[in-house]
């Protein structure tokens, strides 16, 4: 059943899909394709989808994460409310 969720993004532009879902889908597809108990009929098209996910991830850079200090977060909150720290 999980493989059906992995296949869903295939019908969308991958730039509109959250990066985590593509990374998780790639992991799931690799497991699925390596499982010898899965028939070839059930795997049809999954190798191409895996290649599409991998190509997209190679092109798409990981999100940059920046941690805020509590002072920066407070300043941003105050600015959003139209106040200043002074």
C-alpha positions in Angstrom: 0.0 0.0 0.0 2.9 2.4 0.7 4.2 2.0 -2.8 1.0 3.6 -4.1 1.7 6.7 -2.0 5.2 6.8 -3.5 3.8 6.7 -7.0 1.5 9.6 -6.5 4.1 12.4 -7.0 4.8 10.9 -10.5 1.7 12.6 -11.8 2.8 16.0 -10.6 5.7 18.4 -11.4 8.4 17.3 -8.9 9.2 20.9 -8.1 5.7 21.1 -6.5 6.4 18.2 -4.2 8.1 18.5 -0.8 11.7 17.4 -1.1 11.2 15.0 1.9 8.5 13.0 0.0 10.9 12.5 -3.0 13.8 11.4 -0.7 11.5 9.1 1.1 10.0 7.8 -2.1 13.4 7.1 -3.5 14.3 5.0 -0.4 11.0 3.1 -0.6 11.4 2.5 -4.4 14.9 1.1 -3.9 13.6 -1.3 -1.2 10.6 -2.3 -3.4 12.7 -2.9 -6.5 15.2 -5.0 -4.5 12.5 -7.2 -3.0 12.6 -10.6 -4.9 9.1 -11.5 -3.8 7.6 -8.6 -5.8 6.5 -9.6 -9.3 7.7 -7.8 -12.4 4.1 -6.8 -13.2 3.8 -5.0 -9.9 7.2 -3.2 -10.5 6.3 -1.9 -14.0 7.4 1.7 -14.3 9.0 1.9 -10.9 12.5 1.8 -12.2 11.8 4.8 -14.4 10.2 6.6 -11.5 13.2 5.9 -9.4 15.5 7.3 -12.1 13.3 10.4 -12.4 13.4 10.9 -8.6 17.2 10.5 -8.5 17.7 12.9 -11.5 15.4 15.5 -9.8 17.3 15.2 -6.5 20.6 15.7 -8.3 19.3 18.9 -9.8 17.5 20.1 -6.7 19.8 21.4 -4.0 18.9 20.6 -0.4 17.2 23.4 1.6 19.5 25.6 3.5 18.7 25.6 7.2 19.5 28.6 9.4 18.9 28.6 13.1 17.7 31.7 14.8 18.7 32.9 18.2 15.9 33.7 20.6 16.8 37.4 20.3 16.5 37.2 16.5 13.2 35.4 16.7 11.9 38.0 19.2 13.1 40.9 17.0 11.3 39.4 14.0 8.2 38.9 16.0 8.3 42.5 17.2 8.9 43.8 13.7 5.9 41.8 12.4 3.8 43.4 15.1 5.1 46.9 14.2 7.1 47.3 17.4 10.8 47.8 18.1 13.0 46.5 20.8 13.9 50.1 21.9 
